[in-house]
Amino acid sequence: MAKNRVDLTESEWSVIKAVWQHEPCSAPLIQAELEEKTGWTYSTVRTLMDRMVAKGLLTAVKTGKVTHYRSGITREQAQRSELLYALKHAFNNALSPMVQFLLDTGELSAAELDTLESMIKSKRKGKKKAGDEH
């Protein structure tokens, strides 16, 4: 990844999700994948993908007349950046209000709540072990 912060527009999110599903892939494949949802023409998709290559979001290798694209970032990198951006700008870097907001507005099942609770317990155990070593 060329930079720490990954800035994806809504259009770029559509493209990168399709690329993650089909990589390596060509612009015509991505255009066909997105056409019904977006109405984008081939030239629109190709221009967007070439701009994403310039930003380091995609990589491109030309084989003959066909350009094959791959993601230049992982799903985790994109999600992390998006989440940290929201945390910083919408919640002033305060995690607890963000989590409270998600709990209040999301319809979480008992299984999802159990998973979250388990993740927190596991994180606490990990921090205690790290602290005990010093």
C-alpha positions in Angstrom: 0.0 0.0 0.0 1.4 3.4 -1.0 0.1 5.3 2.0 -1.3 4.7 5.4 -4.6 6.5 4.8 -6.9 4.9 2.2 -9.5 7.3 0.8 -12.1 5.6 -1.2 -15.0 7.4 -2.8 -18.4 5.7 -3.1 -17.6 4.8 -6.7 -14.2 3.4 -5.8 -15.8 1.2 -3.1 -18.1 -0.3 -5.8 -15.2 -1.0 -8.1 -12.8 -2.4 -5.4 -15.5 -4.7 -4.0 -16.0 -6.1 -7.5 -12.3 -6.4 -8.1 -11.9 -8.3 -4.7 -14.5 -10.8 -6.0 -13.0 -11.4 -9.4 -9.3 -10.6 -9.3 -7.4 -10.7 -11.5 -10.0 -9.1 -13.7 -10.4 -6.8 -16.7 -12.4 -3.5 -16.9 -15.0 -5.1 -19.2 -15.7 -7.7 -16.5 -16.0 -5.1 -13.8 -18.2 -2.9 -16.0 -20.5 -5.9 -16.7 -20.6 -6.6 -13.0 -21.6 -3.0 -12.0 -23.7 -2.0 -15.1 -27.1 -2.9 -13.7 -26.5 -1.2 -10.4 -24.6 1.9 -11.7 -25.4 2.3 -15.4 -21.7 3.0 -16.0 -20.3 2.6 -19.5 -17.0 0.8 -20.2 -15.2 4.1 -20.6 -16.4 5.3 -17.2 -15.2 2.1 -15.5 -11.9 2.1 -17.3 -11.2 5.8 -16.4 -12.2 5.1 -12.7 -10.0 2.0 -12.6 -7.0 3.8 -14.2 -7.4 6.6 -11.6 -7.5 4.0 -8.8 -4.2 2.6 -10.2 -2.7 6.1 -10.0 -3.8 6.3 -6.3 -2.3 2.9 -5.5 -5.8 1.3 -4.9 -5.4 -1.1 -7.8 -2.5 -2.5 -9.8 -2.6 -3.1 -13.5 -0.6 -5.4 -15.8 -1.1 -5.3 -19.6 -1.0 -8.6 -21.4 -1.4 -8.0 -25.1 -4.5 -5.9 -25.6 -6.0 -6.7 -22.2 -5.2 -5.0 -18.9 -5.6 -7.2 -15.8 -6.3 -5.4 -12.5 -5.7 -6.5 -9.0 -6.4 -4.8 -5.7 -3.6 -2.7 -4.4 -5.1 -2.7 -0.9 -6.7 -5.3 1.2 -10.3 -5.3 2.4 -9.0 -4.9 6.0 -6.9 -1.8 5.0 -9.9 -0.1 3.4 -12.3 -1.0 6.3 -9.8 0.1 8.9 -9.2 3.5 7.2 -13.0 4.1 6.7 -13.7 3.2 10.4 -10.9 5.3 11.8 -12.1 8.2 9.6 -15.6 8.0 11.0 -14.2 7.6 14.6 -12.1 10.7 14.1 -14.6 13.0 12.4 -18.0 11.8 13.7 -17.0 10.9 17.2 -13.9 13.1 17.9 -11.8 9.9 18.4 -14.0 8.8 21.3 -14.6 5.0 20.8 -17.2 4.5 23.6 -19.7 7.0 22.2 -19.3 5.3 18.8 -19.9 1.9 20.2 -22.8 3.1 22.2 -24.3 4.7 19.0 -23.9 1.4 17.2 -25.5 -0.6 20.0 -28.4 1.9 20.2 -29.0 2.0 16.4 -28.1 -1.5 15.3 -30.3 -4.5 15.6 -27.8 -6.9 17.2 -28.8 -10.4 17.8 -28.0 -12.2 21.1 -25.3 -14.2 19.2 -23.7 -10.9 17.9 -23.7 -9.4 21.4 -22.1 -12.7 22.8 -19.4 -12.4 20.1 -18.7 -8.8 21.0 -18.6 -9.7 24.7 -16.2 -12.5 24.0 -13.9 -10.3 21.9 -13.7 -7.7 24.8 -13.0 -10.5 27.3 -10.3 -11.9 25.1 -8.7 -8.4 24.6 -8.7 -7.9 28.4 -6.9 -11.2 29.0 -4.3 -10.3 26.3 -3.6 -7.0 27.9 -3.3 -8.6 31.4 -0.8 -11.1 30.1 1.3 -8.4 28.4 1.3 -6.4 31.6 2.2 -9.4 33.8 5.4 -9.9 31.7 6.9 -6.5 32.7 
